[in-house]
C-alpha cells in the first residue's frame, strides 16, 4: 500500500477533517459577501434613479420657470412700449419673482416705475411720483434720471434737504448734465442756502455757457442775498416779515397784524393752518423787478419756488385795500399747501379774490358783458399761470376767474370746496375732483355757470 505524501492531503501539520471545515467556512463567507453586495447594488441603483428623477424634475421646472420669466419680461417690455406702464409693472414683477437677481428684469422694472413717476410728476402728484422714483432707484440705482426726478418731486413737496441729497446723486452719476445743476441750485435756494445755490448755478453755466435762465437765477439769488443782509426784520407768530428801509415801522407792524388775522380767517374758510412760518418780503420796486421780473400791474405775488409772499413797495402805496392784498396772497399759500399746486389757475385766483373780500361788482358786470357778446374765455384755457399778459388782458382773466369761482362757492358751499381741494392734494385730477364735488364735468359746469349769467343770477 502506497502512502500519500502529507503535502498532497492538506496543509502540513493538519488533518483532513480540519481542512474540510476550513474550506466550508471560506465558501460560506464568500456566499455571504456576494449576497450583501447584491443588496447594496440594488439599493444604490434605486438611490441613483431617484436622484436622476429629482434632477430631471428640477431641470424641467427650471426650464419652465425660465420660459415663464422670459415671457413675463417680454410682455412687460411690450406694454411699456405701448405706454401701459402700470400693466408693465405687474408683468415685470412676475418676472422678478422668478428671477430676483436678473439684472435685465430689474432694469426693465425700474424704468417702468420711472415712466409712471414721470407721468405723475407732470400731474404735480409729487408724493406719488417720489414713491415711484424711489422704487425705481431701489431696483437700479445707477440711472441719474431717477435721482433727478426724485429731486424734482421732493422740491414740489418742499423737502429741500432730501432734494439736495437726491440731486447730488444725480450730479455724481452724470456730472455733464446741465439741468441737474439748475435743480440742485433750486434745492439749495429752497433751503435758504443762497451761497450754495449760486455755486450750483455757476457750475451749470460752465457746462451750458450763455444759459439765460441760469443767469437770471444767479441774479435773483444775489438779490435775495442783498435782502437778507440789508432789509429789516420783524418776526411774528406765524410769519416772518422783512422789509426795505423806506417802509415805516408802523406800516410793518400793521402788515404783520393783518397777516396774523389772515392766518385765522383764511385758515378757517379753507380748513387749513400751515405749520411752517411764512416768509413775507416787502421789496423796493427796483429789487422786486430785478428778482421777480413781473409786469407793472402786479402788486404782489406768492412765489411757490421760494415759498415767499413778495410785495413791492408800490403795491403797498397803491393798494386801496392793504388787507385785501395780504389776504389774497396768503390764500395762495394755503391753497398751495392743501393741493400741492395741483389746481387750475382760474380757481386758485378766484379763491384768492373771494378771500380778499374786495367789492368786485365791476368785474362781474364786465364778465356778464363778455358772455352776452360770446367773448368769454373758456375756463379750460385758464388753467395755466397768467403770465405774459397786459394789464387789460389780466383784468379780464381775473374777472372771469372770480365770477366762475364765486358761482362754484355759492352753488355748492365752502365745505365742498374744501373737499375738492383736499382731493386735489391727494393726487386726484381736477376733472375727477370737480365731478365728485358737483357731479359735473368742467364743460358742463362752465355751461351751467354761463347760463346762470344769462339769467342775471
C-alpha positions in Angstrom: 0.0 0.0 0.0 1.4 3.3 -1.1 1.1 6.1 1.3 0.3 9.5 0.0 2.5 12.3 0.9 1.2 14.6 3.6 1.7 17.6 1.4 -0.9 16.2 -1.1 -3.6 15.8 1.6 -3.7 19.2 3.2 -1.8 21.8 5.0 1.4 20.5 6.5 0.7 19.5 10.0 -3.2 19.4 9.6 -5.6 16.6 9.3 -8.2 16.0 6.6 -11.2 16.8 8.9 -9.7 20.2 9.9 -9.0 21.1 6.2 -12.6 20.3 5.3 -14.1 22.6 8.0 -11.8 25.4 6.9 -13.0 25.1 3.3 -16.6 25.2 4.2 -16.1 28.3 6.3 -14.4 30.2 3.4 -17.2 29.1 1.0 -19.9 30.4 3.3 -18.2 33.6 3.9 -17.8 34.2 0.1 -21.5 33.4 -0.4 -22.5 35.8 2.4 -20.3 38.6 0.9 -21.8 38.1 -2.5 -25.4 38.4 -1.1 -24.7 41.7 0.8 -23.1 43.2 -2.2 -26.1 42.5 -4.4 -28.5 44.2 -2.0 -26.2 47.3 -1.8 -26.0 47.5 -5.5 -29.8 47.3 -5.8 -30.2 50.0 -3.1 -27.5 52.2 -4.8 -29.4 51.8 -8.1 -32.6 52.9 -6.5 -30.9 56.0 -5.0 -29.3 56.9 -8.3 -32.5 56.6 -10.1 -34.3 58.7 -7.5 -31.6 61.4 -7.8 -31.9 61.3 -11.6 -35.6 61.7 -11.3 -35.3 64.7 -9.0 -32.7 66.3 -11.3 -35.0 65.8 -14.2 -37.9 67.4 -12.3 -35.7 70.3 -11.2 -34.3 70.8 -14.6 -37.8 70.8 -16.2 -39.2 73.2 -13.5 -36.2 75.5 -14.1 -36.7 75.4 -17.8 -40.4 76.1 -17.5 -39.7 78.9 -15.0 -37.1 80.4 -17.3 -39.6 80.3 -20.1 -42.2 82.0 -17.8 -39.7 84.6 -16.7 -38.8 85.4 -20.3 -42.5 85.6 -21.2 -43.4 88.0 -18.4 -40.4 90.1 -19.1 -41.2 90.4 -22.8 -44.8 91.2 -22.0 -43.6 93.9 -19.6 -41.3 95.4 -22.3 -44.2 95.4 -24.9 -46.6 97.0 -22.5 -44.1 99.7 -21.7 -43.6 100.4 -25.4 -47.4 100.9 -25.6 -47.4 103.4 -22.7 -49.2 101.0 -20.4 -46.7 101.3 -17.7 -48.7 100.1 -14.7 -49.6 96.9 -16.5 -45.9 96.6 -17.5 -45.0 96.8 -13.8 -47.4 93.9 -13.0 -45.8 91.6 -15.6 -42.2 92.6 -14.7 -42.9 91.9 -11.1 -43.9 88.4 -12.0 -40.7 88.0 -14.0 -38.7 89.4 -11.0 -40.3 86.9 -8.6 -39.0 84.1 -10.9 -35.6 85.6 -11.4 -35.0 88.0 -8.4 -31.4 88.8 -9.3 -31.7 89.1 -13.1 -30.2 92.5 -14.0 -32.2 92.9 -17.2 -35.5 92.4 -15.4 -34.5 94.7 -12.6 -33.6 97.5 -15.1 -36.8 97.0 -17.1 -39.0 97.1 -13.9 -37.1 100.2 -12.7 -37.7 102.0 -16.0 -41.4 101.1 -15.8 -41.6 102.7 -12.4 -39.7 105.7 -13.7 -42.2 106.1 -16.5 -45.1 106.1 -14.1 -43.3 108.6 -11.9 -42.7 110.9 -14.9 -46.4 111.0 -15.7 -47.3 111.7 -12.0 -44.7 114.5 -12.0 -46.4 116.1 -14.9 -49.7 115.9 -13.0 -47.9 117.5 -10.0 -48.7 114.4 -7.9 -45.4 114.9 -6.1 -45.8 112.4 -3.3 -46.8 109.5 -5.5 -44.1 110.5 -8.0 -41.5 110.4 -5.3 -42.6 106.9 -4.2 -42.3 105.6 -7.8 -38.9 107.1 -8.3 -37.7 105.6 -5.1 -39.0 102.2 -6.2 -37.0 102.6 -9.4 -33.9 103.6 -7.5 -34.2 100.6 -5.2 -34.2 98.3 -8.3 -31.5 100.1 -10.3 -29.6 103.0 -8.6 -27.2 103.8 -11.4 -29.7 105.7 -13.5 -29.3 109.5 -12.9 -32.7 110.3 -14.4 -34.4 108.5 -11.4 -32.4 110.6 -8.9 -33.1 113.8 -10.8 -36.8 113.0 -11.0 -36.9 112.2 -7.3 -35.2 115.6 -6.6 -37.9 117.4 -8.6 -40.7 115.6 -6.7 -39.1 116.4 -3.4 -38.8 120.1 -4.4 -42.5 120.0 -5.1 -43.1 118.6 -1.6 -40.8 121.4 -0.2 -38.5 118.7 1.3 -35.4 120.6 0.4 -32.8 118.6 2.4 -33.9 115.3 0.8 -34.0 117.0 -2.6 -30.4 118.2 -2.2 -29.3 114.7 -1.4 -31.0 113.1 -4.4 -29.8 115.8 -6.8 -26.2 115.3 -5.6 -26.5 111.7 -6.5 -27.8 112.6 -10.0 -24.9 115.1 -10.4 -22.3 112.4 -9.3 -23.7 109.9 -11.8 -23.8 112.3 -14.7 -21.7 115.5 -14.0 -22.1 116.7 -17.6 -25.9 117.1 -17.4 -26.5 120.8 -17.1 -30.1 120.5 -15.9 -29.1 118.8 -12.7 -27.1 121.9 -11.6 -30.2 124.1 -12.1 -32.3 121.8 -10.0 -29.6 121.4 -7.3 -29.4 125.2 -7.1 -33.2 125.3 -6.7 -33.0 122.8 -3.8 -30.3 125.0 -2.1 -32.4 128.1 -2.8 -35.5 126.5 -1.2 -33.4 125.6 1.8 -32.3 129.2 2.1 -28.6 128.5 1.3 -28.0 131.2 -1.3 -24.3 130.7 -1.5 -24.6 127.0 -2.4 -27.4 127.8 -4.8 -25.3 130.4 -6.7 -22.4 127.9 -6.7 -24.5 125.2 -8.3 -25.9 127.5 -11.0 -22.4 128.9 -11.8 -21.2 125.3 -12.3 -24.2 124.8 -14.6 -23.2 127.9 -16.6 -19.7 126.4 -17.1 -21.4 123.4 -18.8 -24.1 125.5 -20.6 -22.5 128.9 -21.2 -24.9 131.6 -22.1 -27.9 129.9 -20.4 -30.2 132.9 -19.7 -32.3 131.0 -17.3 -29.3 130.2 -15.1 -28.1 133.8 -15.4 -31.5 135.0 -14.2 -31.5 132.6 -11.3 -28.0 133.8 -10.2 -29.1 137.4 -10.4 -32.2 136.6 -8.4 -30.2 134.8 -5.7 -27.8 137.7 -5.5 -30.8 140.0 -5.0 -32.1 137.7 -2.2 -28.7 137.8 -0.5 -28.9 141.6 -0.5 -32.4 141.4 1.0 -31.1 139.0 3.7 -28.3 141.4 4.6 -29.9 144.8 4.3 -33.6 144.6 5.0 -35.2 145.0 8.4 -36.8 142.0 10.1 -39.9 141.8 12.2 -40.8 138.3 13.4 -44.4 137.3 14.1 -46.2 134.2 15.4 -46.8 132.6 12.0 -45.0 135.0 9.7 -41.5 136.4 9.4 -41.7 139.9 7.8 -38.7 141.5 6.1 -39.0 145.0 4.6 -37.0 147.6 2.9 -36.0 150.7 4.9 -38.4 153.1 3.2 -41.3 151.2 4.8 -42.2 152.9 8.1 -42.2 150.8 11.4 -45.9 151.4 11.9 -46.7 150.0 8.4 -44.6 146.9 9.1 -46.5 146.4 12.4 -49.8 146.8 10.6 -48.8 144.3 7.9 -47.9 141.7 10.4 -51.2 142.2 12.3 -53.2 141.8 9.1 -51.3 138.7 8.2 -52.0 137.1 11.6 -55.7 137.8 11.1 -55.5 136.3 7.6 -53.9 133.1 9.1 -57.0 132.6 11.3 -59.8 133.7 8.8 -58.5 132.2 5.6 -57.4 129.1 7.5 -61.0 128.7 8.9 -62.6 129.1 5.5 -60.3 126.6 3.8 -59.8 124.4 6.9 -56.1 124.5 6.8 -53.5 126.2 9.0 -49.9 126.0 7.8 -47.4 124.8 10.5 -44.3 126.3 8.9 -43.6 130.0 9.3 -44.3 132.0 6.1 -41.7 134.5 4.8 -43.2 137.8 3.7 -40.9 140.4 2.0 -41.7 144.0 1.1 -39.2 144.9 -1.6 -38.1 148.2 -3.1 -39.6 148.5 -6.5 -36.2 148.0 -8.1 -35.4 144.9 -6.1 -38.8 143.4 -6.8 -38.4 143.9 -10.6 -34.9 142.5 -10.6 -35.8 139.5 -8.6 -39.2 138.7 -9.9 -39.3 140.3 -13.4 -43.1 140.7 -13.3 -45.1 143.3 -15.2 -46.0 146.6 -13.6 -49.7 145.7 -13.0 -48.6 143.0 -10.4 -48.8 144.4 -6.9 -47.9 141.2 -5.1 -47.1 137.5 -5.7 -46.7 134.3 -3.9 -43.6 132.6 -5.2 -44.1 128.9 -4.9 -40.4 128.3 -5.7 -39.1 130.1 -2.7 -42.3 129.8 -0.6 -42.5 133.5 0.0 -45.1 136.3 -0.3 -43.3 139.1 -2.3 -44.8 142.6 -2.5 -43.2 145.7 -4.0 -43.4 149.0 -2.0 -45.6 150.4 -4.8 -48.0 147.5 -4.1 -48.3 148.9 -0.5 -48.6 152.5 -1.6 -51.0 152.0 -4.4 -53.2 149.4 -2.6 -56.7 150.8 -2.0 -57.2 147.8 0.3 -54.0 146.6 2.0 -55.9 144.0 3.9 -57.3 142.6 0.7 -53.8 142.4 -0.9 -52.4 140.5 2.0 -55.4 138.1 2.3 -55.2 137.5 -1.4 -51.5 136.4 -1.4 -51.9 134.4 1.8 -54.8 132.5 0.3 -52.3 131.3 -2.3 -50.0 130.0 0.5 -52.9 127.9 2.0 -54.1 126.6 -1.4 -50.6 125.6 -2.3 -50.2 123.6 0.9 -53.5 121.9 0.5 -53.3 121.0 -3.2 -49.6 120.7 -3.7 -50.1 123.2 -6.6 -52.4 120.8 -8.4 -55.1 123.4 -9.1 -56.1 125.3 -12.2 -55.1 129.0 -12.1 -58.6 130.3 -12.6 -59.8 128.5 -9.4 -56.6 129.5 -7.5 -57.0 133.2 -8.4 -60.8 133.0 -7.9 -60.5 131.8 -4.3 -57.8 134.4 -3.6 -60.1 137.2 -4.8 -63.0 135.8 -2.8 -60.9 135.7 0.4 -59.6 139.3 -0.2 -63.3 140.4 0.1 -62.8 143.5 -2.1 -66.0 144.5 -3.8 -65.9 143.1 -7.4 -69.2 144.3 -8.8 -67.5 146.0 -11.7 -65.6 142.8 -12.6 -68.8 140.7 -12.5 -70.5 143.1 -14.8 -67.6 143.1 -17.3 -67.8 139.3 -17.4 -71.6 139.5 -18.0 -71.0 141.7 -21.0 -68.4 139.4 -22.4 -70.8 136.5 -22.0 -73.5 138.4 -23.8 -71.2 139.0 -26.7 -69.9 135.4 -26.8 -66.4 136.6 -26.0 -66.0 134.8 -22.7 -62.6 132.9 -22.4 -63.0 129.2 -21.7 -62.0 128.0 -18.2 -60.2 125.2 -20.0 -57.8 127.9 -21.4 -57.3 129.5 -17.9 -55.7 126.5 -16.2 -52.1 127.6 -16.7 -50.4 130.6 -14.9 -51.4 134.0 -16.0 -48.0 135.2 -17.4 -47.1 137.5 -20.3 -50.4 139.3 -20.1 -51.1 143.1 -20.5 -53.0 144.9 -17.8 -56.3 144.8 -19.7 -55.9 141.1 -20.5 -55.1 140.4 -16.9 -58.3 142.3 -15.8 -60.4 140.0 -18.0 -59.0 136.7 -16.9 -59.0 137.7 -13.2 -62.7 138.8 -13.5 -63.7 135.5 -15.2 -61.8 133.5 -12.5 -63.6 135.4 -9.8 -67.1 135.1 -11.3 -66.7 131.3 -12.0 -65.3 130.6 -8.6 -68.0 132.7 -6.9 -70.7 130.7 -8.6 -68.9 127.4 -7.6 -68.7 128.5 -3.9 -72.3 129.9 -3.8 -73.8 126.9 -5.6 -72.0 124.1 -3.6 -70.7 125.8 -0.5 -67.3 126.1 1.2 -67.4 122.6 2.7 -67.5 121.1 -0.8 -64.7 123.4 -1.9 -62.6 122.2 1.0 -63.2 118.6 0.0 -62.3 119.4 -3.7 -59.0 121.0 -2.6 -58.2 118.0 -0.4 -58.9 115.6 -3.3 -56.5 117.6 -5.5 -53.9 117.3 -2.8 -54.4 113.5 -2.7 -53.4 113.4 -6.4 -56.8 113.2 -8.0 -57.1 115.1 -11.3 -59.1 118.3 -11.3 -61.7 116.8 -13.7 -62.3 113.9 -11.3 -62.4 116.1 -8.2 -64.8 118.5 -9.8 -67.1 115.7 -10.9 -67.0 114.2 -7.4 -68.0 117.6 -5.9 -70.5 118.9 -8.5 -71.5 115.8 -10.5 -70.5 117.9 -13.5 -67.6 117.8 -16.0 -65.8 121.1 -16.4 -67.6 121.7 -19.7 -71.0 121.1 -18.0 -70.1 123.3 -15.1 -69.0 126.1 -17.4 -72.2 125.8 -19.4 -74.3 125.9 -16.3 -72.4 128.9 -14.9 -72.7 130.9 -18.2 -76.4 130.1 -18.5 -76.9 131.4 -14.9 -75.2 134.6 -16.0 -77.5 134.9 -18.9 -80.4 134.7 -16.5 -78.9 137.5 -14.5 -78.2 135.3 -11.4 
